[in-house]
Amino acid sequence: MKLNGNTLKARVNGKNIQFNEHLKIIANDDAAQSEYAPGVPDANVLDDKSKIDLIERHFAEIMNILGLDLSDDSLKGTPHRVAKMFVKEIFSGLNPDNKPKIRLFENKFNYNQMLVEKDIKLNSYCEHHFVPIIGKVHIGYISNGSVIGLSKINRIVKYYAKRPQLQERLTQQIANELKKVLNTEDVAVVIEATHMCVTMRGVEDENSNTTSSSFHGRFLNNDIKNEFFTYINSSTRLINK
Ligand SMILES: [Zn+2]
């Protein structure tokens, strides 16, 4: 990767990519579109190391502008730490390479009732303020012949959560992915979350939280929906934490 004037050129996976000074892609010999948002080029055009190097440089600039002393022992590693955290951890769901590979099992025992996995830990980030959204995700589905490994549901939640997000979009992305991999419309997703941009800044409301839902197929039926909510609201815990 090299900088020519205001243009950055990178050759990644055999493709020539050019960016302007604001790192917008201006030429790409593969017009790949991201699933993140229509019209946004695929986040995979830069490799992780290039992303970390560039973010480190820009984050150091932000710290400089704020008046922080980057020669200070405690601060000098911060730009690299933040860049690495963005790329490898909290925004790793922007990289399609990190999408979980899903293996399904045949529903040999003909289990035809709903399956509910509730209280899946949610750590995401508000795309308007880049501060955490913390909450719980509840998932329900009715098998259409295949069964998904339970931990894969957590992995799908994690993949879409590790992006700058909107709770509404996150809810739909999880539901759409589950419908796709399970090959069924019968999917329900409910998210309850606290947004740090509401609790620690702005109106500073500590008590509010936000619920969103995405119901499909048989979960649009009120009886099925109520059954799902009964499971979510039950306080049964096999292991006390
Ligand atoms: Zn926000």
Residues whose N, C-alpha, C, O or C-beta is under 5 A from the ligand:
A	BS01	ZN	C126 H128 H129 C197
